[in-house]
């Protein structure tokens, strides 16, 4: 495990906690150091801060992905806006966690990333004839452009990154919205409805009592 963060106390606390859970942990305090370590080390995952001296976390993950380095990356940030999360995912991060955070949640996120393993991801996401380009923020259905709002885009991108896995409502609240406590109880259903109407009802199905899944 590689930790890249310039907050010494946070890194020390995370090293202790992760070591107690059986992880071998290396750390770096700047963007360039983190990039060099991620390039040369055989890490199962990288926990990467956004605001780093020398090189931002966004740029670090961009360079890794440009080099076809698909080590799982969990980004940390004090920024909690939806566009900040979208930028991190667009640049190639696998997950995003806002500071301050619970160590229990961080650990659960890391375990989820490790279960997925290192899988090369295409530049353009596709589920059947539905395509989404994180870099250009273009969405299309059978070659026809689809206009989405920023929130709709983040929701669809998150679902597309999960493949054919059923995604629970609570998971969408956690990953697509800044805080589940700040949104209406039916926000997920409302935005799923918006996206479904734009991409076609048959492409985004509800698995009753479980969540939502994209189908080809």
MARBA-522916 format. One record per residue (C-alpha): residue number from 1; residue in three letters; x, z, y. Coordinates in Angstrom, 3 decimals. Example, Ala and Ser with C-alpha at 12.3 -4.5 7.8 and 13.67 -1.06 7.14 Angstrom:
% MARBA-522916
 resi resn       c1       c3       c2
    1  ALA   12.300    7.800   -4.500
    2  SER   13.670    7.140   -1.060
END
This chain:
% MARBA-522916
 resi resn       c1       c3       c2
    1  UNK    0.000    0.000    0.000
    2  UNK    1.286   -0.884    3.480
    3  UNK    0.132    0.999    6.600
    4  UNK    0.813   -0.697    9.930
    5  UNK   -0.035    1.591   12.867
    6  UNK    1.876    3.116   15.773
    7  UNK   -0.041    6.418   15.769
    8  UNK    2.433    8.684   14.005
    9  UNK    0.011   11.499   13.240
   10  UNK   -2.567    9.106   11.816
   11  UNK    0.025    7.392    9.624
   12  UNK    1.339   10.747    8.404
   13  UNK   -2.177   11.930    7.531
   14  UNK   -3.030    8.671    5.766
   15  UNK    0.229    8.700    3.812
   16  UNK   -0.526   12.214    2.560
   17  UNK   -4.105   11.374    1.684
   18  UNK   -3.312    8.090   -0.056
   19  UNK   -0.376    9.612   -1.925
   20  UNK   -2.709   12.345   -3.189
   21  UNK   -4.959    9.573   -4.528
   22  UNK   -2.071    8.000   -6.421
   23  UNK   -1.027    5.247   -3.991
   24  UNK    2.593    4.428   -3.210
   25  UNK    2.684    3.931    0.550
   26  UNK    5.081    2.184    2.937
   27  UNK    4.528    2.069    6.683
   28  UNK    5.503    0.138    9.793
   29  UNK    4.945    1.021   13.456
   30  UNK    5.001   -2.398   15.165
   31  UNK    3.447   -5.799   14.633
   32  UNK    6.727   -7.596   13.852
   33  UNK    7.807   -4.850   11.422
   34  UNK    4.434   -4.982    9.696
   35  UNK    4.572   -8.763    9.401
   36  UNK    8.063   -8.663    7.881
   37  UNK    7.034   -5.979    5.411
   38  UNK    3.852   -7.801    4.387
   39  UNK    5.826  -11.010    3.887
   40  UNK    8.552   -9.444    1.773
   41  UNK    6.767   -6.628   -0.044
   42  UNK    4.544   -6.790   -3.105
   43  UNK    1.626   -4.775   -1.726
   44  UNK   -1.826   -4.371   -3.226
   45  UNK   -3.361   -4.055    0.250
   46  UNK   -2.488   -3.703    3.939
   47  UNK   -4.157   -1.296    6.394
   48  UNK   -3.504   -2.925    9.753
   49  UNK   -4.192   -1.616   13.256
   50  UNK   -5.352   -4.120   15.876
   51  UNK   -3.413   -2.775   18.868
   52  UNK    0.268   -2.804   17.903
   53  UNK    3.525   -3.082   19.875
   54  UNK    5.158   -6.499   19.755
   55  UNK    2.410   -8.383   17.928
   56  UNK   -1.300   -7.654   17.617
   57  UNK   -2.928   -7.048   14.280
   58  UNK   -4.984  -10.198   14.854
   59  UNK   -1.797  -12.259   15.119
   60  UNK   -0.221  -10.563   12.102
   61  UNK   -3.135  -11.435    9.834
   62  UNK   -3.365  -14.956   11.299
   63  UNK    0.280  -15.616   10.444
   64  UNK   -0.075  -14.201    6.942
   65  UNK   -3.067  -16.413    6.190
   66  UNK   -1.350  -19.462    7.689
   67  UNK    1.437  -18.849    5.156
   68  UNK   -1.102  -18.603    2.299
   69  UNK   -0.432  -14.888    1.958
   70  UNK   -3.797  -13.497    0.807
   71  UNK   -2.965   -9.826    0.397
   72  UNK   -6.189   -7.859    1.091
   73  UNK   -6.202   -6.635    4.710
   74  UNK   -8.319   -3.812    6.112
   75  UNK   -8.122   -3.776    9.903
   76  UNK   -8.439   -0.617   11.984
   77  UNK   -9.490   -0.603   15.610
   78  UNK  -10.773    1.677   18.345
   79  UNK  -12.865   -1.322   19.461
   80  UNK  -16.343   -1.247   17.977
   81  UNK  -17.935   -4.421   19.352
   82  UNK  -19.390   -7.049   17.071
   83  UNK  -17.114   -9.716   18.587
   84  UNK  -14.044   -7.608   17.775
   85  UNK  -15.172   -7.398   14.162
   86  UNK  -15.955  -11.118   14.105
   87  UNK  -12.493  -11.931   15.504
   88  UNK  -10.819   -9.870   12.784
   89  UNK  -12.805  -11.572   10.018
   90  UNK  -12.275  -15.006   11.578
   91  UNK   -8.513  -14.423   11.583
   92  UNK   -8.574  -13.658    7.871
   93  UNK   -9.076   -9.896    7.532
   94  UNK  -11.117   -8.787    4.528
   95  UNK  -12.701   -5.732    6.119
   96  UNK  -12.838   -3.833    9.417
   97  UNK  -13.109   -0.118   10.126
   98  UNK  -13.618    1.487   13.529
   99  UNK  -11.612    4.523   14.645
  100  UNK  -12.267    7.404   14.266
  101  UNK  -13.199    7.033   10.629
  102  UNK  -13.741    9.118    7.529
  103  UNK  -10.883    9.092    5.036
  104  UNK  -13.461    9.012    2.246
  105  UNK  -14.908    5.777    3.679
  106  UNK  -11.432    4.270    4.160
  107  UNK  -10.589    5.075    0.550
  108  UNK  -13.830    3.543   -0.711
  109  UNK  -13.214    0.361    1.309
  110  UNK   -9.667    0.073   -0.048
  111  UNK  -10.815    0.539   -3.628
  112  UNK  -13.411   -2.186   -3.110
  113  UNK  -10.700   -4.549   -1.821
  114  UNK   -8.427   -3.743   -4.734
  115  UNK  -11.207   -4.466   -7.218
  116  UNK  -11.563   -7.950   -5.747
  117  UNK   -7.839   -8.643   -6.065
  118  UNK   -5.855  -11.301   -4.226
  119  UNK   -7.846  -14.515   -4.138
  120  UNK   -6.968  -17.454   -1.894
  121  UNK   -9.854  -18.253    0.391
  122  UNK  -10.615  -21.690    1.806
  123  UNK  -10.478  -22.256    5.560
  124  UNK  -14.138  -23.314    5.506
  125  UNK  -16.593  -21.136    3.579
  126  UNK  -19.178  -22.956    1.490
  127  UNK  -22.183  -22.055   -0.640
  128  UNK  -23.664  -25.260   -1.966
  129  UNK  -24.246  -27.532    1.029
  130  UNK  -24.139  -24.595    3.449
  131  UNK  -20.785  -24.448    5.275
  132  UNK  -19.287  -22.063    7.816
  133  UNK  -15.975  -22.503    9.633
  134  UNK  -14.734  -19.109   10.926
  135  UNK  -12.177  -20.741   13.228
  136  UNK  -14.512  -23.145   15.043
  137  UNK  -17.626  -20.990   14.461
  138  UNK  -19.502  -24.061   13.243
  139  UNK  -22.266  -23.805   10.658
  140  UNK  -23.847  -26.729    8.865
  141  UNK  -26.465  -27.473    6.238
  142  UNK  -25.878  -30.753    4.381
  143  UNK  -23.783  -31.911    7.321
  144  UNK  -26.390  -31.022    9.956
  145  UNK  -25.164  -28.484   12.572
  146  UNK  -26.976  -25.141   12.734
  147  UNK  -26.936  -23.013   15.888
  148  UNK  -26.601  -19.272   15.314
  149  UNK  -26.380  -16.344   17.709
  150  UNK  -23.201  -14.212   17.451
  151  UNK  -24.991  -11.547   15.379
  152  UNK  -26.532  -14.138   13.071
  153  UNK  -23.105  -15.736   12.611
  154  UNK  -21.449  -12.430   11.662
  155  UNK  -24.286  -11.682    9.230
  156  UNK  -24.065  -15.085    7.554
  157  UNK  -20.263  -15.007    7.424
  158  UNK  -20.258  -11.601    5.772
  159  UNK  -22.773  -12.756    3.165
  160  UNK  -20.803  -15.947    2.484
  161  UNK  -17.593  -13.968    1.965
  162  UNK  -19.308  -11.994   -0.805
  163  UNK  -19.888  -15.075   -2.982
  164  UNK  -22.949  -14.692   -5.202
  165  UNK  -22.846  -10.878   -5.095
  166  UNK  -26.050   -9.094   -4.045
  167  UNK  -25.366   -7.277   -0.748
  168  UNK  -27.340   -4.120   -0.003
  169  UNK  -29.104   -3.513    3.299
  170  UNK  -26.949   -0.448    3.956
  171  UNK  -23.767   -2.456    3.469
  172  UNK  -24.946   -5.036    6.002
  173  UNK  -25.773   -2.297    8.493
  174  UNK  -22.298   -0.852    8.031
  175  UNK  -20.382   -4.128    8.314
  176  UNK  -22.450   -6.290   10.672
  177  UNK  -23.672   -3.689   13.135
  178  UNK  -21.430   -1.280   15.032
  179  UNK  -23.247    1.794   13.771
  180  UNK  -26.264    2.083   11.527
  181  UNK  -27.577    4.926   13.674
  182  UNK  -27.818    2.707   16.743
  183  UNK  -30.038   -0.028   15.329
  184  UNK  -33.711   -0.285   14.471
  185  UNK  -34.575    0.487   10.834
  186  UNK  -35.802   -3.065   10.258
  187  UNK  -32.860   -4.798   12.026
  188  UNK  -31.458   -6.235    8.803
  189  UNK  -34.805   -7.684    7.736
  190  UNK  -35.345   -9.189   11.184
  191  UNK  -31.941  -10.903   11.341
  192  UNK  -32.081  -12.019    7.726
  193  UNK  -35.382  -13.653    8.648
  194  UNK  -33.789  -15.405   11.639
  195  UNK  -30.906  -16.732    9.524
  196  UNK  -33.201  -17.730    6.665
  197  UNK  -35.361  -19.861    8.949
  198  UNK  -32.286  -21.647   10.308
  199  UNK  -30.475  -22.373    7.036
  200  UNK  -33.500  -22.774    4.769
  201  UNK  -35.478  -20.049    3.017
  202  UNK  -34.233  -20.950   -0.458
  203  UNK  -30.584  -20.361    0.422
  204  UNK  -30.908  -16.675    1.320
  205  UNK  -32.963  -14.746   -1.192
  206  UNK  -34.152  -11.161   -1.323
  207  UNK  -33.440   -9.254   -4.523
  208  UNK  -36.231   -6.711   -4.346
  209  UNK  -35.034   -3.144   -4.198
  210  UNK  -31.361   -4.203   -4.148
  211  UNK  -30.460   -6.459   -1.190
  212  UNK  -29.737  -10.063   -0.296
  213  UNK  -27.831  -12.913   -1.888
  214  UNK  -26.880  -16.450   -0.911
  215  UNK  -27.539  -19.139   -3.489
  216  UNK  -26.386  -22.746   -3.672
END
